Amino acid sequence: METLEIQSITNSRPSTLEGAPAWFTDAQAKAWETYSALPKPSRTDETWRFGDLKQLDFDAFAPAGFVDSDDIDMEISGLENTAAQFIFANDELVHAEAELPEGVICLPLADALNEHAELVEKYFMQGDTKLGSAKYAALHKAHLSNGLFVYVPKNVEVDLPIEVYHIVSGENAAIFPHTLVVTEDNAKVTVVDYFKTAGDKPALCIAMNDLIAGTGSNLNYSAIQDLNLASKIIQINNTKVEKDANAKGFILNVGAIWARNESLSTLSGAGAHSDMLSISIPAGEQKYDQRTFQDHSAAHTYSDLLYKNTLYGNAKTVFSGLISVEEGAHYTDAYQTCRNLLMDDTTEANSMPGLQINADQVKCSHGSTAAAISDEEIFYLKARGVQPKVARQLIARGFSVEVVERLENEELEALVLAYIDAKFKAVV
């Protein structure tokens, strides 16, 4: 009896994206060669220190097949007020609606490659992948078939957020969504990515985004990761912040059995400002691996990183962050803070903050803490009629609020808190 070989994402060269320009198909072919040539990460790699390398066995995963939107039995609940909403199921667009200012381009990436090929080429995956997952960035590029392209021209502001849902459905299905956002001079936009699974089968998401904030622009990006507890995700974030621009990136991790987040922010012009924010709430056997790089390549730049992790059960987190102030990047202000709240004795939080300074007249600080809720805190609330179980949840919620408030969008803040409350309810 003949057996059918599974078309694994790791051993089968991806098919060419139909209608894509030559530069893109060439890039995909080279990416597959790069993926095949690069070794898997090892324990000697500093960028994978404390990481769980066993999670990198992706041989069982195959490219996600077509899924009818009627077969996705899940509630899509996000923001009420949006400028656009796109829903992708297994990297296929199943829903789109948009009401955007004139001149704004907001299209599925597959369409943008046909209609705006030169513009996409200018910005697509131009950043570095120096945080350890170069092999998987190449795998992403080789398999990439869709995502969202957002281009906001000069002096145009998109007042309401753009929502993008990336849903994966099917056992051992793999998706490779890509979000490319460009704000030209003095433009403004907010984009929210959601990563979700339909059902409880194991799935894999290898996602990337390119965020380019032009001179004087404001670019806000949020990623809400709520995959099921049988699934894995690698998310690689590349942000470039030009002169007098402001970029804010936020990641919420509540789902997936294993998540690897790599975030690189490059401040390339005087007056550039970058906020890097994250809330992660792993529980049970969940493991979250976070690697960050604040790259100050120009003088008079500012970055501030605040990551908060609340751990339950046997959960484990890894944080490794580096502030790099390059030669000539004088008068840099850069801050990096990772705080871990340990809700059980069996949790583990590893933190490795770092500085690399090659300029003068800089203000830089980094730090990390890991602590449990004290008996005194519980006693204080208990004396005021709050039961210990509720007190622990209130303290954990308050721990996250400092990050949430920095989103500076009331509706988005409320949505994030709803995800946080749902996770606390599930684990407490």
C-alpha positions as CSV (number, residue, x, y, z in Angstrom):
1,M,0.0,0.0,0.0
2,E,1.4,3.4,-1.0
3,T,1.8,5.9,1.7
4,L,1.5,9.7,1.1
5,E,4.4,11.8,2.3
6,I,3.4,14.9,4.3
7,Q,4.4,18.1,2.6
8,S,6.3,19.5,5.6
9,I,7.2,23.1,5.6
10,T,10.8,22.1,6.4
11,N,11.5,19.8,3.5
12,S,9.3,20.8,0.6
13,R,10.2,23.9,-1.4
14,P,7.2,26.2,-1.4
15,S,5.3,26.9,-4.6
16,T,5.6,30.3,-6.3
17,L,3.0,32.9,-5.4
18,E,0.9,33.3,-8.5
19,G,1.2,36.7,-10.2
20,A,4.0,37.9,-8.0
21,P,6.7,40.1,-9.5
22,A,10.1,38.5,-10.4
23,W,12.0,40.2,-7.6
24,F,9.6,38.6,-5.1
25,T,9.8,35.1,-6.5
26,D,13.6,35.4,-6.7
27,A,13.7,36.5,-3.1
28,Q,11.6,33.5,-2.1
29,A,13.8,31.1,-3.9
30,K,16.9,32.6,-2.3
31,A,15.2,32.5,1.1
32,W,14.5,28.8,0.8
33,E,18.2,28.3,0.0
34,T,19.1,30.4,3.0
35,Y,16.8,28.4,5.3
36,S,18.2,25.1,4.0
37,A,21.8,26.3,4.5
38,L,21.5,27.8,7.9
39,P,22.0,25.5,10.9
40,K,19.4,25.1,13.6
41,P,20.1,27.1,16.7
42,S,22.2,25.4,19.4
43,R,22.8,25.7,23.1
44,T,26.1,27.6,22.3
45,D,24.1,30.4,20.6
46,E,23.9,33.4,23.0
47,T,20.6,34.5,21.3
48,W,19.1,31.2,22.4
49,R,20.4,31.1,25.9
50,F,17.8,29.5,28.2
51,G,15.6,28.9,25.2
52,D,13.8,25.6,24.6
53,L,15.3,24.3,21.4
54,K,13.0,21.3,21.4
55,Q,10.2,23.6,20.3
56,L,12.0,24.1,17.0
57,D,11.0,20.7,15.6
58,F,8.6,21.8,12.8
59,D,8.7,18.7,10.6
60,A,5.1,17.7,11.4
61,F,3.7,21.0,10.2
62,A,2.4,21.5,6.6
63,P,1.3,24.6,4.7
64,A,-2.2,25.4,5.8
65,G,-4.8,24.5,3.2
66,F,-7.8,26.5,2.0
67,V,-10.6,26.9,4.6
68,D,-14.0,28.2,4.0
69,S,-15.0,31.1,6.3
70,D,-18.2,29.3,7.1
71,D,-16.2,26.5,8.6
72,I,-14.5,28.8,11.1
73,D,-16.7,28.5,14.2
74,M,-15.3,31.3,16.4
75,E,-16.3,34.7,17.5
76,I,-14.5,37.7,16.1
77,S,-14.5,40.2,18.9
78,G,-12.3,43.2,18.6
79,L,-12.6,47.0,18.5
80,E,-15.9,48.6,17.8
81,N,-14.5,51.6,16.0
82,T,-12.1,50.8,13.2
83,A,-11.0,52.3,9.9
84,A,-10.6,48.9,8.4
85,Q,-10.9,45.2,9.2
86,F,-9.2,42.3,7.4
87,I,-9.7,38.7,8.3
88,F,-7.3,36.0,7.0
89,A,-8.0,32.3,7.5
90,N,-5.0,30.1,6.7
91,D,-3.4,33.2,4.9
92,E,-6.5,33.5,2.6
93,L,-8.5,36.7,2.8
94,V,-12.1,35.9,3.9
95,H,-13.4,39.3,4.9
96,A,-12.4,42.9,4.2
97,E,-14.0,46.3,4.9
98,A,-12.4,49.7,5.0
99,E,-13.2,53.4,5.1
100,L,-9.9,55.2,4.8
101,P,-8.6,58.7,3.8
102,E,-7.8,59.3,0.2
103,G,-4.3,58.1,-0.7
104,V,-4.0,55.4,1.9
105,I,-3.1,52.0,0.5
106,C,-4.4,49.1,2.6
107,L,-4.4,45.8,0.8
108,P,-3.7,42.2,1.3
109,L,0.0,41.7,0.6
110,A,-0.7,39.3,-2.3
111,D,-2.7,42.1,-4.1
112,A,-0.2,44.8,-3.2
113,L,2.6,42.8,-4.9
114,N,0.6,43.0,-8.1
115,E,-0.7,46.6,-7.8
116,H,2.2,48.3,-6.0
117,A,5.2,46.1,-6.6
118,E,7.9,48.8,-6.5
119,L,6.5,50.3,-3.3
120,V,6.4,47.0,-1.6
121,E,9.9,46.1,-2.7
122,K,11.3,49.4,-1.3
123,Y,10.3,48.4,2.3
124,F,9.8,44.7,2.4
125,M,12.1,42.9,4.9
126,Q,14.8,45.4,4.7
127,G,15.6,45.1,8.5
128,D,18.1,42.9,10.2
129,T,17.3,39.6,11.9
130,K,20.1,39.6,14.4
131,L,18.2,38.2,17.4
132,G,18.6,34.5,16.6
133,S,15.8,33.5,14.2
134,A,17.4,34.3,10.8
135,K,16.7,30.7,9.8
136,Y,13.0,31.1,10.6
137,A,12.8,34.5,9.0
138,A,14.1,32.8,5.8
139,L,11.5,30.1,6.2
140,H,8.8,32.8,6.6
141,K,9.9,34.6,3.4
142,A,10.1,31.3,1.5
143,H,6.5,30.3,2.4
144,L,5.0,33.8,2.5
145,S,1.7,34.1,0.6
146,N,-0.2,36.9,2.2
147,G,-0.6,39.5,4.9
148,L,-1.4,43.1,4.9
149,F,0.3,46.2,3.3
150,V,-0.5,49.6,4.8
151,Y,0.9,52.7,3.3
152,V,0.0,56.2,4.6
153,P,1.2,59.1,2.5
154,K,2.6,62.4,3.8
155,N,0.4,64.5,6.1
156,V,-2.4,61.9,6.2
157,E,-3.8,60.7,9.5
158,V,-5.8,57.6,9.9
159,D,-7.7,58.3,13.1
160,L,-9.2,54.9,13.9
161,P,-7.2,51.6,14.1
162,I,-6.8,49.1,11.3
163,E,-7.6,45.5,12.5
164,V,-6.0,42.4,11.0
165,Y,-7.0,38.9,12.1
166,H,-4.7,35.9,11.3
167,I,-6.6,32.7,12.0
168,V,-5.1,29.2,11.5
169,S,-7.3,26.2,11.2
170,G,-6.5,22.5,10.7
171,E,-4.3,20.0,12.5
172,N,-0.6,20.8,12.1
173,A,-1.3,23.6,9.8
174,A,1.3,26.4,9.4
175,I,0.7,30.0,8.4
176,F,3.2,32.8,7.6
177,P,1.5,36.1,7.9
178,H,3.3,39.4,7.2
179,T,2.3,42.9,8.1
180,L,4.1,45.8,6.3
181,V,3.2,49.3,7.6
182,V,4.7,52.5,6.2
183,T,4.0,56.0,7.4
184,E,5.4,58.8,5.3
185,D,6.4,62.2,6.7
186,N,3.9,63.5,9.4
187,A,1.5,60.7,8.8
188,K,-0.3,58.6,11.5
189,V,-1.7,55.1,11.8
190,T,-2.6,52.4,14.3
191,V,-2.6,48.7,13.3
192,V,-3.7,45.8,15.5
193,D,-2.8,42.2,14.6
194,Y,-4.6,39.3,16.2
195,F,-3.2,35.7,16.1
196,K,-5.8,33.1,16.7
197,T,-6.6,29.4,16.2
198,A,-10.0,27.9,15.1
199,G,-10.3,24.8,17.2
200,D,-7.9,23.0,19.5
201,K,-5.6,21.3,17.0
202,P,-1.8,22.0,17.0
203,A,-0.8,24.7,14.6
204,L,2.2,26.9,13.8
205,C,2.5,30.6,13.1
206,I,5.7,32.2,11.9
207,A,4.8,35.9,11.6
208,M,6.8,38.9,10.7
209,N,6.2,42.6,10.4
210,D,8.1,45.6,9.0
211,L,7.2,48.9,10.5
212,I,8.7,52.1,8.9
213,A,7.9,55.4,10.6
214,G,8.9,58.3,8.3
215,T,10.0,61.7,9.4
216,G,7.7,63.3,12.0
217,S,5.1,60.4,11.7
218,N,3.3,58.4,14.4
219,L,3.1,54.6,14.0
220,N,1.4,52.5,16.6
221,Y,1.4,48.7,16.4
222,S,-0.2,46.1,18.7
223,A,-0.1,42.3,18.5
224,I,-2.5,40.2,20.4
225,Q,-1.5,36.5,20.5
226,D,-4.2,34.2,21.6
227,L,-3.5,30.9,19.9
228,N,-4.7,27.6,21.5
229,L,-2.5,25.8,24.0
230,A,-1.4,23.2,21.5
231,S,0.1,25.7,19.1
232,K,3.4,27.6,18.6
233,I,4.4,31.0,17.3
234,I,7.5,32.9,16.3
235,Q,6.9,36.6,15.8
236,I,9.7,38.8,14.4
237,N,9.2,42.5,14.7
238,N,11.4,45.0,12.8
239,T,10.8,48.7,13.4
240,K,12.7,51.7,11.8
241,V,12.1,55.1,13.3
242,E,13.3,58.1,11.3
243,K,13.8,61.8,12.3
244,D,11.3,63.1,14.8
245,A,9.1,60.1,14.4
246,N,7.3,58.1,17.1
247,A,6.8,54.4,17.0
248,K,5.0,52.3,19.6
249,G,5.0,48.6,19.6
250,F,3.0,46.4,22.0
251,I,2.8,42.6,22.3
252,L,0.2,40.7,24.4
253,N,0.9,37.0,24.9
254,V,-1.9,34.9,26.5
255,G,-2.1,31.9,24.2
256,A,0.2,29.3,22.6
257,I,2.2,26.6,24.4
258,W,5.4,28.3,23.2
259,A,6.0,31.7,21.8
260,R,9.2,33.4,20.6
261,N,9.1,37.2,20.2
262,E,12.0,39.0,18.6
263,S,11.7,42.8,18.5
264,L,14.3,45.1,16.9
265,S,13.8,48.9,16.9
266,T,16.3,51.0,15.0
267,L,16.3,54.8,15.7
268,S,17.9,56.2,12.6
269,G,17.2,60.0,12.8
270,A,17.6,62.7,15.4
271,G,14.5,63.1,17.5
272,A,13.3,59.5,16.9
273,H,11.3,58.0,19.7
274,S,10.5,54.3,20.3
275,D,8.3,52.6,22.9
276,M,8.6,48.9,23.2
277,L,5.9,47.4,25.4
278,S,4.7,43.9,26.3
279,I,2.5,41.9,28.7
280,S,2.8,38.2,28.9
281,I,0.7,35.8,31.1
282,P,2.0,32.3,30.8
283,A,0.4,29.5,32.9
284,G,0.6,25.8,33.2
285,E,3.4,24.6,30.8
286,Q,3.5,27.7,28.6
287,K,6.9,29.1,27.7
288,Y,7.5,32.6,26.4
289,D,10.9,33.6,24.9
290,Q,11.5,37.4,24.4
291,R,14.5,38.9,22.7
292,T,14.8,42.7,22.1
293,F,17.3,45.1,20.6
294,Q,17.1,48.9,20.9
295,D,19.5,50.2,18.2
296,H,20.4,53.9,18.5
297,S,22.2,54.7,15.3
298,A,21.6,58.5,15.4
299,A,22.2,61.2,18.0
300,H,19.4,62.7,20.1
301,T,17.2,59.6,20.1
302,Y,15.0,58.1,22.8
303,S,13.7,54.6,23.5
304,D,11.9,53.0,26.4
305,L,11.2,49.3,26.9
306,L,8.8,48.0,29.5
307,Y,8.0,44.3,29.6
308,K,5.9,42.7,32.3
309,N,5.4,39.0,32.8
310,T,2.9,37.3,35.2
311,L,3.7,33.6,35.6
312,Y,1.5,30.8,36.9
313,G,2.0,27.0,37.4
314,N,5.1,25.7,35.7
315,A,5.3,28.6,33.3
316,K,8.7,29.8,32.1
317,T,9.8,33.1,30.5
318,V,13.1,34.2,29.0
319,F,13.9,37.9,28.4
320,S,17.1,39.0,26.8
321,G,17.4,42.7,25.8
322,L,20.2,44.9,24.6
323,I,20.5,48.6,24.3
324,S,23.1,49.5,21.6
325,V,24.3,53.1,21.3
326,E,26.4,53.3,18.2
327,E,29.4,55.5,17.7
328,G,28.3,59.1,17.2
329,A,24.8,58.6,18.6
330,H,25.4,61.1,21.4
331,Y,22.7,62.4,23.7
332,T,20.8,59.2,23.6
333,D,18.2,58.4,26.2
334,A,17.4,54.7,26.5
335,Y,15.7,52.7,29.1
336,Q,14.9,49.0,29.5
337,T,12.9,47.3,32.2
338,C,11.6,43.7,32.5
339,R,9.5,42.9,35.6
340,N,8.3,39.4,36.5
341,L,5.5,38.5,38.9
342,L,5.8,34.9,40.1
343,M,2.4,33.6,41.2
344,D,3.6,30.1,42.1
345,D,6.8,28.7,43.5
346,T,7.2,26.4,40.4
347,T,7.5,29.3,37.8
348,E,10.8,30.4,36.3
349,A,11.8,33.8,34.9
350,N,15.2,34.3,33.3
351,S,16.2,37.9,32.5
352,M,19.3,39.1,30.7
353,P,19.3,42.9,30.2
354,G,22.3,44.5,28.6
355,L,24.0,47.8,27.5
356,Q,26.5,48.4,24.7
357,I,27.5,52.1,24.6
358,N,29.9,53.7,22.1
359,A,29.0,57.3,22.4
360,D,29.2,60.2,24.9
361,Q,26.6,62.2,26.9
362,V,24.0,59.4,27.1
363,K,21.4,58.4,29.7
364,C,20.9,54.7,29.7
365,S,19.6,52.2,32.3
366,H,18.5,48.6,32.3
367,G,17.1,46.4,35.0
368,S,15.0,43.3,35.7
369,T,13.1,42.1,38.8
370,A,11.4,38.9,39.7
371,A,9.2,38.7,42.8
372,A,6.2,37.0,44.3
373,I,3.2,38.6,46.0
374,S,4.1,39.2,49.6
375,D,2.0,38.1,52.6
376,E,1.8,41.7,53.7
377,E,0.0,42.7,50.4
378,I,-2.5,39.9,50.8
379,F,-3.0,40.7,54.5
380,Y,-3.6,44.4,53.6
381,L,-6.4,43.5,51.2
382,K,-7.8,40.8,53.4
383,A,-8.2,43.3,56.3
384,R,-10.4,45.3,53.9
385,G,-12.7,42.4,53.1
386,V,-11.0,41.1,50.0
387,Q,-10.6,37.3,49.8
388,P,-7.0,36.1,49.2
389,K,-7.9,34.6,45.8
390,V,-9.5,37.8,44.6
391,A,-6.6,39.8,46.2
392,R,-4.0,37.9,44.1
393,Q,-6.0,38.6,40.9
394,L,-6.3,42.3,41.7
395,I,-2.6,42.6,42.4
396,A,-1.7,40.8,39.2
397,R,-4.1,42.9,37.2
398,G,-2.7,46.1,38.7
399,F,0.8,44.9,37.8
400,S,-0.2,44.9,34.1
401,V,-2.1,48.2,34.1
402,E,1.1,50.3,33.9
403,V,1.8,48.9,30.5
404,V,-1.9,49.0,29.3
405,E,-2.2,52.7,30.1
406,R,0.7,53.5,27.8
407,L,-1.3,52.4,24.8
408,E,-3.1,55.8,24.9
409,N,-6.2,54.5,23.2
410,E,-9.2,53.9,25.6
411,E,-10.9,51.3,23.4
412,L,-7.7,49.4,22.8
413,E,-6.9,49.5,26.5
414,A,-10.3,48.1,27.4
415,L,-9.9,45.3,24.9
416,V,-6.4,44.3,26.2
417,L,-7.7,44.3,29.8
418,A,-10.6,42.0,28.7
419,Y,-8.0,39.5,27.3
420,I,-6.0,39.8,30.5
421,D,-9.1,39.3,32.7
422,A,-10.1,36.3,30.7
423,K,-6.7,34.7,31.1
424,F,-6.7,35.4,34.9
425,K,-10.2,33.8,35.2
426,A,-8.9,30.7,33.3
427,V,-5.9,30.2,35.6
428,V,-7.1,31.3,39.0
